[in-house]
Amino acid sequence: MNTTPQWQYNEFKQLGTDYEDISVVQAYEERMSKFRNFNAEAEAIFSACKINSSHTLLDAGTGTGWFARKASGQCKEITAIDV
């Protein structure tokens, strides 16, 4: 029996883009790279947060996982989570 009220938000229900398919990830990142510089964004974050190889990071709402992949070479450990 489902005891969750009908009005309650189901955070586990897939609503947006499903990034489990690598071709969807590649298409998304290609579209975004036309107006975003992913590398510059990541470097700005690393610099502002003074990220180094001893740090452990949490990437919450990781989406395609691009930042987590980039950060994996900059820090000790990264955990990337998303619904």
HTML snippet that shows the backbone in 3Dmol.js (N, CA, C, O; Angstrom):
<script src="https://3Dmol.org/build/3Dmol-min.js"></script>
<div id="view" style="width:600px;height:400px;position:relative"></div>
<script>
const pdb = `
ATOM      1  N   MET A   1       0.840  -1.169   0.000  1.00  0.00           N
ATOM      2  CA  MET A   1       0.000   0.000   0.000  1.00  0.00           C
ATOM      3  C   MET A   1       0.894   1.245   0.000  1.00  0.00           C
ATOM      4  O   MET A   1       1.833   1.325   0.792  1.00  0.00           O
ATOM      5  N   ASN A   2       0.616   2.208  -0.871  1.00  0.00           N
ATOM      6  CA  ASN A   2       1.356   3.447  -0.937  1.00  0.00           C
ATOM      7  C   ASN A   2       0.771   4.436   0.070  1.00  0.00           C
ATOM      8  O   ASN A   2      -0.388   4.836  -0.037  1.00  0.00           O
ATOM      9  N   THR A   3       1.591   4.823   1.050  1.00  0.00           N
ATOM     10  CA  THR A   3       1.113   5.745   2.084  1.00  0.00           C
ATOM     11  C   THR A   3       1.572   7.182   1.830  1.00  0.00           C
ATOM     12  O   THR A   3       1.322   8.068   2.648  1.00  0.00           O
ATOM     13  N   THR A   4       2.238   7.414   0.706  1.00  0.00           N
ATOM     14  CA  THR A   4       2.690   8.759   0.374  1.00  0.00           C
ATOM     15  C   THR A   4       1.512   9.586  -0.128  1.00  0.00           C
ATOM     16  O   THR A   4       0.785   9.150  -1.020  1.00  0.00           O
ATOM     17  N   PRO A   5       1.317  10.772   0.435  1.00  0.00           N
ATOM     18  CA  PRO A   5       0.216  11.628  -0.030  1.00  0.00           C
ATOM     19  C   PRO A   5       0.399  11.995  -1.504  1.00  0.00           C
ATOM     20  O   PRO A   5       1.529  12.169  -1.962  1.00  0.00           O
ATOM     21  N   GLN A   6      -0.671  12.109  -2.225  1.00  0.00           N
ATOM     22  CA  GLN A   6      -0.632  12.382  -3.657  1.00  0.00           C
ATOM     23  C   GLN A   6       0.059  13.721  -3.959  1.00  0.00           C
ATOM     24  O   GLN A   6       0.687  13.863  -5.008  1.00  0.00           O
ATOM     25  N   TRP A   7      -0.050  14.687  -3.064  1.00  0.00           N
ATOM     26  CA  TRP A   7       0.530  16.006  -3.278  1.00  0.00           C
ATOM     27  C   TRP A   7       2.034  16.054  -3.060  1.00  0.00           C
ATOM     28  O   TRP A   7       2.684  17.016  -3.470  1.00  0.00           O
ATOM     29  N   GLN A   8       2.600  15.028  -2.417  1.00  0.00           N
ATOM     30  CA  GLN A   8       4.018  15.048  -2.071  1.00  0.00           C
ATOM     31  C   GLN A   8       4.882  14.795  -3.300  1.00  0.00           C
ATOM     32  O   GLN A   8       4.622  13.889  -4.092  1.00  0.00           O
ATOM     33  N   TYR A   9       5.914  15.621  -3.436  1.00  0.00           N
ATOM     34  CA  TYR A   9       6.858  15.512  -4.549  1.00  0.00           C
ATOM     35  C   TYR A   9       7.646  14.209  -4.459  1.00  0.00           C
ATOM     36  O   TYR A   9       8.179  13.870  -3.403  1.00  0.00           O
ATOM     37  N   ASN A  10       7.717  13.487  -5.566  1.00  0.00           N
ATOM     38  CA  ASN A  10       8.481  12.239  -5.625  1.00  0.00           C
ATOM     39  C   ASN A  10       9.847  12.542  -6.226  1.00  0.00           C
ATOM     40  O   ASN A  10       9.989  12.627  -7.446  1.00  0.00           O
ATOM     41  N   GLU A  11      10.852  12.704  -5.368  1.00  0.00           N
ATOM     42  CA  GLU A  11      12.173  13.082  -5.846  1.00  0.00           C
ATOM     43  C   GLU A  11      12.885  11.974  -6.611  1.00  0.00           C
ATOM     44  O   GLU A  11      13.935  12.229  -7.201  1.00  0.00           O
ATOM     45  N   PHE A  12      12.365  10.778  -6.622  1.00  0.00           N
ATOM     46  CA  PHE A  12      12.999   9.673  -7.339  1.00  0.00           C
ATOM     47  C   PHE A  12      12.403   9.447  -8.727  1.00  0.00           C
ATOM     48  O   PHE A  12      12.914   8.627  -9.490  1.00  0.00           O
ATOM     49  N   LYS A  13      11.330  10.161  -9.062  1.00  0.00           N
ATOM     50  CA  LYS A  13      10.704  10.015 -10.372  1.00  0.00           C
ATOM     51  C   LYS A  13      11.503  10.803 -11.405  1.00  0.00           C
ATOM     52  O   LYS A  13      11.776  11.988 -11.209  1.00  0.00           O
ATOM     53  N   GLN A  14      11.876  10.155 -12.496  1.00  0.00           N
ATOM     54  CA  GLN A  14      12.635  10.805 -13.560  1.00  0.00           C
ATOM     55  C   GLN A  14      11.732  11.799 -14.275  1.00  0.00           C
ATOM     56  O   GLN A  14      10.734  11.412 -14.883  1.00  0.00           O
ATOM     57  N   LEU A  15      12.084  13.083 -14.202  1.00  0.00           N
ATOM     58  CA  LEU A  15      11.284  14.125 -14.845  1.00  0.00           C
ATOM     59  C   LEU A  15      12.024  14.800 -15.991  1.00  0.00           C
ATOM     60  O   LEU A  15      11.421  15.131 -17.012  1.00  0.00           O
ATOM     61  N   GLY A  16      13.300  15.002 -15.831  1.00  0.00           N
ATOM     62  CA  GLY A  16      14.079  15.713 -16.843  1.00  0.00           C
ATOM     63  C   GLY A  16      14.800  14.737 -17.748  1.00  0.00           C
ATOM     64  O   GLY A  16      14.372  13.600 -17.947  1.00  0.00           O
ATOM     65  N   THR A  17      15.894  15.210 -18.284  1.00  0.00           N
ATOM     66  CA  THR A  17      16.709  14.404 -19.178  1.00  0.00           C
ATOM     67  C   THR A  17      17.339  13.246 -18.417  1.00  0.00           C
ATOM     68  O   THR A  17      17.846  13.420 -17.308  1.00  0.00           O
ATOM     69  N   ASP A  18      17.301  12.071 -19.020  1.00  0.00           N
ATOM     70  CA  ASP A  18      17.896  10.883 -18.417  1.00  0.00           C
ATOM     71  C   ASP A  18      19.315  10.731 -18.968  1.00  0.00           C
ATOM     72  O   ASP A  18      19.499  10.426 -20.146  1.00  0.00           O
ATOM     73  N   TYR A  19      20.308  10.945 -18.115  1.00  0.00           N
ATOM     74  CA  TYR A  19      21.698  10.920 -18.545  1.00  0.00           C
ATOM     75  C   TYR A  19      22.346   9.543 -18.424  1.00  0.00           C
ATOM     76  O   TYR A  19      23.572   9.445 -18.384  1.00  0.00           O
ATOM     77  N   GLU A  20      21.553   8.489 -18.366  1.00  0.00           N
ATOM     78  CA  GLU A  20      22.139   7.152 -18.330  1.00  0.00           C
ATOM     79  C   GLU A  20      22.641   6.719 -19.703  1.00  0.00           C
ATOM     80  O   GLU A  20      23.491   5.834 -19.805  1.00  0.00           O
ATOM     81  N   ASP A  21      22.117   7.340 -20.756  1.00  0.00           N
ATOM     82  CA  ASP A  21      22.510   7.010 -22.128  1.00  0.00           C
ATOM     83  C   ASP A  21      23.652   7.930 -22.540  1.00  0.00           C
ATOM     84  O   ASP A  21      23.473   9.147 -22.594  1.00  0.00           O
ATOM     85  N   ILE A  22      24.819   7.370 -22.829  1.00  0.00           N
ATOM     86  CA  ILE A  22      26.011   8.167 -23.138  1.00  0.00           C
ATOM     87  C   ILE A  22      25.796   9.061 -24.344  1.00  0.00           C
ATOM     88  O   ILE A  22      26.373  10.146 -24.399  1.00  0.00           O
ATOM     89  N   SER A  23      24.992   8.653 -25.310  1.00  0.00           N
ATOM     90  CA  SER A  23      24.761   9.498 -26.483  1.00  0.00           C
ATOM     91  C   SER A  23      23.972  10.751 -26.101  1.00  0.00           C
ATOM     92  O   SER A  23      24.161  11.804 -26.711  1.00  0.00           O
ATOM     93  N   VAL A  24      23.095  10.655 -25.105  1.00  0.00           N
ATOM     94  CA  VAL A  24      22.346  11.816 -24.607  1.00  0.00           C
ATOM     95  C   VAL A  24      23.308  12.769 -23.893  1.00  0.00           C
ATOM     96  O   VAL A  24      23.214  13.988 -24.044  1.00  0.00           O
ATOM     97  N   VAL A  25      24.222  12.207 -23.124  1.00  0.00           N
ATOM     98  CA  VAL A  25      25.232  13.012 -22.418  1.00  0.00           C
ATOM     99  C   VAL A  25      26.094  13.758 -23.437  1.00  0.00           C
ATOM    100  O   VAL A  25      26.321  14.960 -23.298  1.00  0.00           O
ATOM    101  N   GLN A  26      26.565  13.058 -24.444  1.00  0.00           N
ATOM    102  CA  GLN A  26      27.426  13.673 -25.451  1.00  0.00           C
ATOM    103  C   GLN A  26      26.697  14.781 -26.203  1.00  0.00           C
ATOM    104  O   GLN A  26      27.268  15.843 -26.451  1.00  0.00           O
ATOM    105  N   ALA A  27      25.450  14.542 -26.564  1.00  0.00           N
ATOM    106  CA  ALA A  27      24.664  15.553 -27.284  1.00  0.00           C
ATOM    107  C   ALA A  27      24.440  16.789 -26.411  1.00  0.00           C
ATOM    108  O   ALA A  27      24.555  17.917 -26.892  1.00  0.00           O
ATOM    109  N   TYR A  28      24.122  16.582 -25.139  1.00  0.00           N
ATOM    110  CA  TYR A  28      23.904  17.693 -24.213  1.00  0.00           C
ATOM    111  C   TYR A  28      25.181  18.523 -24.057  1.00  0.00           C
ATOM    112  O   TYR A  28      25.153  19.748 -24.177  1.00  0.00           O
ATOM    113  N   GLU A  29      26.282  17.852 -23.792  1.00  0.00           N
ATOM    114  CA  GLU A  29      27.531  18.569 -23.580  1.00  0.00           C
ATOM    115  C   GLU A  29      27.972  19.301 -24.843  1.00  0.00           C
ATOM    116  O   GLU A  29      28.546  20.386 -24.755  1.00  0.00           O
ATOM    117  N   GLU A  30      27.719  18.733 -25.996  1.00  0.00           N
ATOM    118  CA  GLU A  30      28.051  19.404 -27.256  1.00  0.00           C
ATOM    119  C   GLU A  30      27.208  20.672 -27.428  1.00  0.00           C
ATOM    120  O   GLU A  30      27.731  21.715 -27.821  1.00  0.00           O
ATOM    121  N   ARG A  31      25.905  20.585 -27.135  1.00  0.00           N
ATOM    122  CA  ARG A  31      25.033  21.772 -27.227  1.00  0.00           C
ATOM    123  C   ARG A  31      25.489  22.854 -26.257  1.00  0.00           C
ATOM    124  O   ARG A  31      25.591  24.024 -26.627  1.00  0.00           O
ATOM    125  N   MET A  32      25.760  22.467 -25.027  1.00  0.00           N
ATOM    126  CA  MET A  32      26.145  23.440 -24.001  1.00  0.00           C
ATOM    127  C   MET A  32      27.497  24.084 -24.291  1.00  0.00           C
ATOM    128  O   MET A  32      27.715  25.246 -23.951  1.00  0.00           O
ATOM    129  N   SER A  33      28.400  23.343 -24.913  1.00  0.00           N
ATOM    130  CA  SER A  33      29.744  23.876 -25.172  1.00  0.00           C
ATOM    131  C   SER A  33      29.734  24.990 -26.211  1.00  0.00           C
ATOM    132  O   SER A  33      30.740  25.676 -26.392  1.00  0.00           O
ATOM    133  N   LYS A  34      28.617  25.177 -26.891  1.00  0.00           N
ATOM    134  CA  LYS A  34      28.517  26.272 -27.867  1.00  0.00           C
ATOM    135  C   LYS A  34      28.427  27.627 -27.183  1.00  0.00           C
ATOM    136  O   LYS A  34      28.760  28.646 -27.788  1.00  0.00           O
ATOM    137  N   PHE A  35      27.981  27.657 -25.931  1.00  0.00           N
ATOM    138  CA  PHE A  35      27.892  28.930 -25.226  1.00  0.00           C
ATOM    139  C   PHE A  35      28.470  28.888 -23.811  1.00  0.00           C
ATOM    140  O   PHE A  35      28.399  29.881 -23.087  1.00  0.00           O
ATOM    141  N   ARG A  36      29.037  27.756 -23.412  1.00  0.00           N
ATOM    142  CA  ARG A  36      29.690  27.631 -22.109  1.00  0.00           C
ATOM    143  C   ARG A  36      31.095  27.107 -22.320  1.00  0.00           C
ATOM    144  O   ARG A  36      31.337  26.282 -23.201  1.00  0.00           O
ATOM    145  N   ASN A  37      32.010  27.588 -21.513  1.00  0.00           N
ATOM    146  CA  ASN A  37      33.363  27.074 -21.533  1.00  0.00           C
ATOM    147  C   ASN A  37      33.537  26.235 -20.266  1.00  0.00           C
ATOM    148  O   ASN A  37      33.886  26.750 -19.203  1.00  0.00           O
ATOM    149  N   PHE A  38      33.285  24.932 -20.405  1.00  0.00           N
ATOM    150  CA  PHE A  38      33.320  24.031 -19.254  1.00  0.00           C
ATOM    151  C   PHE A  38      34.669  24.076 -18.534  1.00  0.00           C
ATOM    152  O   PHE A  38      34.720  24.117 -17.305  1.00  0.00           O
ATOM    153  N   ASN A  39      35.751  24.069 -19.300  1.00  0.00           N
ATOM    154  CA  ASN A  39      37.082  24.071 -18.676  1.00  0.00           C
ATOM    155  C   ASN A  39      37.311  25.344 -17.874  1.00  0.00           C
ATOM    156  O   ASN A  39      37.827  25.284 -16.757  1.00  0.00           O
ATOM    157  N   ALA A  40      36.937  26.494 -18.423  1.00  0.00           N
ATOM    158  CA  ALA A  40      37.116  27.760 -17.710  1.00  0.00           C
ATOM    159  C   ALA A  40      36.261  27.795 -16.446  1.00  0.00           C
ATOM    160  O   ALA A  40      36.703  28.283 -15.405  1.00  0.00           O
ATOM    161  N   GLU A  41      35.028  27.273 -16.540  1.00  0.00           N
ATOM    162  CA  GLU A  41      34.158  27.225 -15.359  1.00  0.00           C
ATOM    163  C   GLU A  41      34.782  26.369 -14.260  1.00  0.00           C
ATOM    164  O   GLU A  41      34.822  26.767 -13.096  1.00  0.00           O
ATOM    165  N   ALA A  42      35.264  25.195 -14.642  1.00  0.00           N
ATOM    166  CA  ALA A  42      35.870  24.291 -13.656  1.00  0.00           C
ATOM    167  C   ALA A  42      37.106  24.933 -13.032  1.00  0.00           C
ATOM    168  O   ALA A  42      37.280  24.887 -11.814  1.00  0.00           O
ATOM    169  N   GLU A  43      37.958  25.527 -13.851  1.00  0.00           N
ATOM    170  CA  GLU A  43      39.173  26.162 -13.329  1.00  0.00           C
ATOM    171  C   GLU A  43      38.825  27.309 -12.381  1.00  0.00           C
ATOM    172  O   GLU A  43      39.509  27.506 -11.377  1.00  0.00           O
ATOM    173  N   ALA A  44      37.776  28.064 -12.684  1.00  0.00           N
ATOM    174  CA  ALA A  44      37.350  29.157 -11.797  1.00  0.00           C
ATOM    175  C   ALA A  44      36.889  28.607 -10.450  1.00  0.00           C
ATOM    176  O   ALA A  44      37.175  29.193  -9.405  1.00  0.00           O
ATOM    177  N   ILE A  45      36.181  27.488 -10.474  1.00  0.00           N
ATOM    178  CA  ILE A  45      35.723  26.858  -9.231  1.00  0.00           C
ATOM    179  C   ILE A  45      36.916  26.331  -8.432  1.00  0.00           C
ATOM    180  O   ILE A  45      36.999  26.546  -7.223  1.00  0.00           O
ATOM    181  N   PHE A  46      37.840  25.641  -9.107  1.00  0.00           N
ATOM    182  CA  PHE A  46      39.027  25.118  -8.420  1.00  0.00           C
ATOM    183  C   PHE A  46      39.814  26.250  -7.769  1.00  0.00           C
ATOM    184  O   PHE A  46      40.280  26.126  -6.637  1.00  0.00           O
ATOM    185  N   SER A  47      39.954  27.346  -8.492  1.00  0.00           N
ATOM    186  CA  SER A  47      40.709  28.494  -7.982  1.00  0.00           C
ATOM    187  C   SER A  47      39.992  29.159  -6.809  1.00  0.00           C
ATOM    188  O   SER A  47      40.601  29.428  -5.774  1.00  0.00           O
ATOM    189  N   ALA A  48      38.699  29.422  -6.975  1.00  0.00           N
ATOM    190  CA  ALA A  48      37.935  30.108  -5.920  1.00  0.00           C
ATOM    191  C   ALA A  48      37.883  29.285  -4.638  1.00  0.00           C
ATOM    192  O   ALA A  48      37.916  29.835  -3.537  1.00  0.00           O
ATOM    193  N   CYS A  49      37.803  27.975  -4.786  1.00  0.00           N
ATOM    194  CA  CYS A  49      37.707  27.087  -3.612  1.00  0.00           C
ATOM    195  C   CYS A  49      39.068  26.572  -3.165  1.00  0.00           C
ATOM    196  O   CYS A  49      39.168  25.844  -2.178  1.00  0.00           O
ATOM    197  N   LYS A  50      40.113  26.951  -3.892  1.00  0.00           N
ATOM    198  CA  LYS A  50      41.480  26.516  -3.580  1.00  0.00           C
ATOM    199  C   LYS A  50      41.569  24.984  -3.480  1.00  0.00           C
ATOM    200  O   LYS A  50      42.148  24.433  -2.544  1.00  0.00           O
ATOM    201  N   ILE A  51      40.975  24.323  -4.477  1.00  0.00           N
ATOM    202  CA  ILE A  51      40.958  22.855  -4.522  1.00  0.00           C
ATOM    203  C   ILE A  51      42.367  22.327  -4.781  1.00  0.00           C
ATOM    204  O   ILE A  51      43.078  22.816  -5.658  1.00  0.00           O
ATOM    205  N   ASN A  52      42.755  21.319  -4.000  1.00  0.00           N
ATOM    206  CA  ASN A  52      44.042  20.668  -4.246  1.00  0.00           C
ATOM    207  C   ASN A  52      43.907  19.161  -4.063  1.00  0.00           C
ATOM    208  O   ASN A  52      42.829  18.648  -3.763  1.00  0.00           O
ATOM    209  N   SER A  53      45.007  18.474  -4.246  1.00  0.00           N
ATOM    210  CA  SER A  53      44.990  17.010  -4.267  1.00  0.00           C
ATOM    211  C   SER A  53      44.678  16.365  -2.925  1.00  0.00           C
ATOM    212  O   SER A  53      44.523  15.146  -2.858  1.00  0.00           O
ATOM    213  N   SER A  54      44.582  17.142  -1.859  1.00  0.00           N
ATOM    214  CA  SER A  54      44.235  16.563  -0.553  1.00  0.00           C
ATOM    215  C   SER A  54      42.741  16.679  -0.248  1.00  0.00           C
ATOM    216  O   SER A  54      42.270  16.139   0.754  1.00  0.00           O
ATOM    217  N   HIS A  55      42.000  17.373  -1.099  1.00  0.00           N
ATOM    218  CA  HIS A  55      40.582  17.622  -0.837  1.00  0.00           C
ATOM    219  C   HIS A  55      39.664  16.493  -1.295  1.00  0.00           C
ATOM    220  O   HIS A  55      39.956  15.761  -2.241  1.00  0.00           O
ATOM    221  N   THR A  56      38.549  16.384  -0.589  1.00  0.00           N
ATOM    222  CA  THR A  56      37.454  15.506  -0.972  1.00  0.00           C
ATOM    223  C   THR A  56      36.286  16.404  -1.330  1.00  0.00           C
ATOM    224  O   THR A  56      35.942  17.304  -0.564  1.00  0.00           O
ATOM    225  N   LEU A  57      35.664  16.173  -2.495  1.00  0.00           N
ATOM    226  CA  LEU A  57      34.572  17.016  -2.973  1.00  0.00           C
ATOM    227  C   LEU A  57      33.267  16.246  -3.080  1.00  0.00           C
ATOM    228  O   LEU A  57      33.251  15.029  -3.264  1.00  0.00           O
ATOM    229  N   LEU A  58      32.178  16.987  -2.962  1.00  0.00           N
ATOM    230  CA  LEU A  58      30.840  16.455  -3.215  1.00  0.00           C
ATOM    231  C   LEU A  58      30.234  17.285  -4.341  1.00  0.00           C
ATOM    232  O   LEU A  58      30.115  18.504  -4.219  1.00  0.00           O
ATOM    233  N   ASP A  59      29.856  16.640  -5.423  1.00  0.00           N
ATOM    234  CA  ASP A  59      29.167  17.297  -6.533  1.00  0.00           C
ATOM    235  C   ASP A  59      27.704  16.873  -6.455  1.00  0.00           C
ATOM    236  O   ASP A  59      27.335  15.801  -6.935  1.00  0.00           O
ATOM    237  N   ALA A  60      26.882  17.711  -5.854  1.00  0.00           N
ATOM    238  CA  ALA A  60      25.456  17.407  -5.691  1.00  0.00           C
ATOM    239  C   ALA A  60      24.693  17.964  -6.881  1.00  0.00           C
ATOM    240  O   ALA A  60      24.857  19.130  -7.239  1.00  0.00           O
ATOM    241  N   GLY A  61      23.859  17.133  -7.492  1.00  0.00           N
ATOM    242  CA  GLY A  61      23.140  17.535  -8.696  1.00  0.00           C
ATOM    243  C   GLY A  61      24.082  17.494  -9.884  1.00  0.00           C
ATOM    244  O   GLY A  61      24.141  18.439 -10.671  1.00  0.00           O
ATOM    245  N   THR A  62      24.812  16.407 -10.014  1.00  0.00           N
ATOM    246  CA  THR A  62      25.919  16.314 -10.966  1.00  0.00           C
ATOM    247  C   THR A  62      25.505  16.331 -12.439  1.00  0.00           C
ATOM    248  O   THR A  62      26.342  16.591 -13.304  1.00  0.00           O
ATOM    249  N   GLY A  63      24.246  16.063 -12.740  1.00  0.00           N
ATOM    250  CA  GLY A  63      23.815  16.098 -14.152  1.00  0.00           C
ATOM    251  C   GLY A  63      24.559  15.075 -14.975  1.00  0.00           C
ATOM    252  O   GLY A  63      24.464  13.876 -14.713  1.00  0.00           O
ATOM    253  N   THR A  64      25.304  15.537 -15.976  1.00  0.00           N
ATOM    254  CA  THR A  64      26.046  14.613 -16.842  1.00  0.00           C
ATOM    255  C   THR A  64      27.307  14.096 -16.185  1.00  0.00           C
ATOM    256  O   THR A  64      27.911  13.139 -16.670  1.00  0.00           O
ATOM    257  N   GLY A  65      27.716  14.715 -15.084  1.00  0.00           N
ATOM    258  CA  GLY A  65      28.925  14.298 -14.395  1.00  0.00           C
ATOM    259  C   GLY A  65      30.190  14.962 -14.921  1.00  0.00           C
ATOM    260  O   GLY A  65      31.298  14.577 -14.549  1.00  0.00           O
ATOM    261  N   TRP A  66      30.023  15.963 -15.792  1.00  0.00           N
ATOM    262  CA  TRP A  66      31.189  16.594 -16.394  1.00  0.00           C
ATOM    263  C   TRP A  66      32.124  17.174 -15.337  1.00  0.00           C
ATOM    264  O   TRP A  66      33.325  16.905 -15.362  1.00  0.00           O
ATOM    265  N   PHE A  67      31.588  17.966 -14.408  1.00  0.00           N
ATOM    266  CA  PHE A  67      32.443  18.581 -13.398  1.00  0.00           C
ATOM    267  C   PHE A  67      33.122  17.513 -12.545  1.00  0.00           C
ATOM    268  O   PHE A  67      34.302  17.639 -12.218  1.00  0.00           O
ATOM    269  N   ALA A  68      32.397  16.480 -12.189  1.00  0.00           N
ATOM    270  CA  ALA A  68      32.979  15.407 -11.372  1.00  0.00           C
ATOM    271  C   ALA A  68      34.140  14.742 -12.106  1.00  0.00           C
ATOM    272  O   ALA A  68      35.172  14.443 -11.505  1.00  0.00           O
ATOM    273  N   ARG A  69      33.971  14.516 -13.392  1.00  0.00           N
ATOM    274  CA  ARG A  69      35.053  13.913 -14.176  1.00  0.00           C
ATOM    275  C   ARG A  69      36.266  14.836 -14.210  1.00  0.00           C
ATOM    276  O   ARG A  69      37.401  14.379 -14.071  1.00  0.00           O
ATOM    277  N   LYS A  70      36.033  16.117 -14.394  1.00  0.00           N
ATOM    278  CA  LYS A  70      37.128  17.094 -14.426  1.00  0.00           C
ATOM    279  C   LYS A  70      37.800  17.181 -13.047  1.00  0.00           C
ATOM    280  O   LYS A  70      39.027  17.212 -12.953  1.00  0.00           O
ATOM    281  N   ALA A  71      37.003  17.219 -11.996  1.00  0.00           N
ATOM    282  CA  ALA A  71      37.531  17.361 -10.639  1.00  0.00           C
ATOM    283  C   ALA A  71      38.299  16.122 -10.186  1.00  0.00           C
ATOM    284  O   ALA A  71      39.148  16.212  -9.300  1.00  0.00           O
ATOM    285  N   SER A  72      38.013  14.982 -10.777  1.00  0.00           N
ATOM    286  CA  SER A  72      38.679  13.751 -10.339  1.00  0.00           C
ATOM    287  C   SER A  72      40.188  13.823 -10.508  1.00  0.00           C
ATOM    288  O   SER A  72      40.921  13.118  -9.814  1.00  0.00           O
ATOM    289  N   GLY A  73      40.660  14.656 -11.409  1.00  0.00           N
ATOM    290  CA  GLY A  73      42.095  14.826 -11.589  1.00  0.00           C
ATOM    291  C   GLY A  73      42.683  15.928 -10.728  1.00  0.00           C
ATOM    292  O   GLY A  73      43.892  16.159 -10.759  1.00  0.00           O
ATOM    293  N   GLN A  74      41.842  16.615  -9.955  1.00  0.00           N
ATOM    294  CA  GLN A  74      42.291  17.758  -9.171  1.00  0.00           C
ATOM    295  C   GLN A  74      42.260  17.522  -7.662  1.00  0.00           C
ATOM    296  O   GLN A  74      42.867  18.277  -6.903  1.00  0.00           O
ATOM    297  N   CYS A  75      41.559  16.483  -7.230  1.00  0.00           N
ATOM    298  CA  CYS A  75      41.390  16.283  -5.793  1.00  0.00           C
ATOM    299  C   CYS A  75      41.568  14.811  -5.435  1.00  0.00           C
ATOM    300  O   CYS A  75      41.679  13.943  -6.301  1.00  0.00           O
ATOM    301  N   LYS A  76      41.590  14.567  -4.142  1.00  0.00           N
ATOM    302  CA  LYS A  76      41.814  13.211  -3.630  1.00  0.00           C
ATOM    303  C   LYS A  76      40.646  12.286  -3.970  1.00  0.00           C
ATOM    304  O   LYS A  76      40.839  11.156  -4.420  1.00  0.00           O
ATOM    305  N   GLU A  77      39.438  12.786  -3.746  1.00  0.00           N
ATOM    306  CA  GLU A  77      38.247  11.958  -3.935  1.00  0.00           C
ATOM    307  C   GLU A  77      37.069  12.861  -4.271  1.00  0.00           C
ATOM    308  O   GLU A  77      36.965  13.978  -3.764  1.00  0.00           O
ATOM    309  N   ILE A  78      36.182  12.368  -5.129  1.00  0.00           N
ATOM    310  CA  ILE A  78      34.958  13.111  -5.425  1.00  0.00           C
ATOM    311  C   ILE A  78      33.795  12.144  -5.424  1.00  0.00           C
ATOM    312  O   ILE A  78      33.873  11.036  -5.955  1.00  0.00           O
ATOM    313  N   THR A  79      32.707  12.598  -4.807  1.00  0.00           N
ATOM    314  CA  THR A  79      31.440  11.853  -4.827  1.00  0.00           C
ATOM    315  C   THR A  79      30.455  12.698  -5.611  1.00  0.00           C
ATOM    316  O   THR A  79      30.233  13.865  -5.287  1.00  0.00           O
ATOM    317  N   ALA A  80      29.865  12.111  -6.641  1.00  0.00           N
ATOM    318  CA  ALA A  80      28.915  12.813  -7.487  1.00  0.00           C
ATOM    319  C   ALA A  80      27.550  12.150  -7.306  1.00  0.00           C
ATOM    320  O   ALA A  80      27.404  10.940  -7.481  1.00  0.00           O
ATOM    321  N   ILE A  81      26.548  12.969  -6.950  1.00  0.00           N
ATOM    322  CA  ILE A  81      25.211  12.414  -6.726  1.00  0.00           C
ATOM    323  C   ILE A  81      24.168  13.215  -7.497  1.00  0.00           C
ATOM    324  O   ILE A  81      24.329  14.411  -7.738  1.00  0.00           O
ATOM    325  N   ASP A  82      23.132  12.546  -7.864  1.00  0.00           N
ATOM    326  CA  ASP A  82      21.983  13.169  -8.525  1.00  0.00           C
ATOM    327  C   ASP A  82      20.824  12.195  -8.383  1.00  0.00           C
ATOM    328  O   ASP A  82      21.025  10.996  -8.185  1.00  0.00           O
ATOM    329  N   VAL A  83      19.631  12.712  -8.484  1.00  0.00           N
ATOM    330  CA  VAL A  83      18.461  11.854  -8.388  1.00  0.00           C
ATOM    331  C   VAL A  83      18.532  10.813  -9.486  1.00  0.00           C
ATOM    332  O   VAL A  83      17.639   9.973  -9.598  1.00  0.00           O
TER     333      VAL A  83
END
`;
const viewer = $3Dmol.createViewer("view");
viewer.addModel(pdb, "pdb");
viewer.setStyle({}, {cartoon: {color: "spectrum"}});
viewer.zoomTo();
viewer.render();
</script>
